[in-house]
């Protein structure tokens, strides 16, 4: 499950289907995708560091290592956190 969650976050990429008429909107699409990816990669607790751990047992990737050490429950689903696994994202 942990590998599936990591794979999901690492492969979240939006494919842009462009036609000749859509080329003018390309910078807007790229800017929006960039903001979405930065938000997905940012710790949802401190909003400063990059996410860096998988919470066990729920498998959510929502916070950095520093914030994970302070959590007893997942901030997304509310499950009790029994362990964490450090992840490395490019």
N, C-alpha and C positions, 0 to 999 in steps of 0.2 A: 504494500500500500504506500509506503514511504517513497519508493522509487516511482510509483505512478504519479504521486502528487508532485514530486520534483520534476518529473518529465513534463507534466502539464504546465508548470510555471516556466520551465526553460524553453518550451516550444510554443508559447503563446505569441503567435505572430499573425497579424491580419494581412491577408492577401488583397492587394489592391487590383481591381479589375479596371483597367483604364481603356477608354476609347479615345478617339481623337478629340472629342468634345470635353472630356474630363481632364485633359492635360493642364488646363488653366487652374483647376482645383487641387492639383498635386501638392503644392506647398502647404495648403490647409490640412490635407489628409496626413501628411508627414508630421506636421506640428501636433495634431491631435493624437496620433499614434505615439509620438515621443512622450507627450504628457501622460498618456495612459500607462505606458511602460514604466516611466519614472514613479508614478503613483503605486503601481503594483510592486515595485522593488523597494519602496520606502517603508520603514517600520511604522505600523499603525498605532503604536503607543507613544513613542517620543517624537515621531515625524521628522527625525534628523538622520539617523543611521539607516543603512540598507538592511533588509531582512537577512537573517543569517542562521535561523534554526527551524527545524520541523518540530512541532509540538506533538508529543505522544500521549494518548493514543489517537487523538482526532486527526492528526496529519496536516493540520493547517500550518501555513508558512505566513505568519503575520507580524513577526517582530524580530528585533535584533537580539544578539546574545545578551547584552546588558539588561534589556527589558524582560527577556525570557527568564532570567534568574529571579526576577521579582514576582512572576506570575504564579498563582496557584490554580487559576482557571483560564481557559482559552478565551480571549477577548472576542472571538468571532462566534463560537458556538456554546461556550459556557462549560464545556467538559473540563473535568479536573485534569491538570497536567501532571503526569507521573514521571515523565522524562523528556529530554530534548535531544535532538541530534543536530550537530553543526552541519551546515551545508555551504557549498562554495558555488557562487554564481559568477559567471563571466560578465 
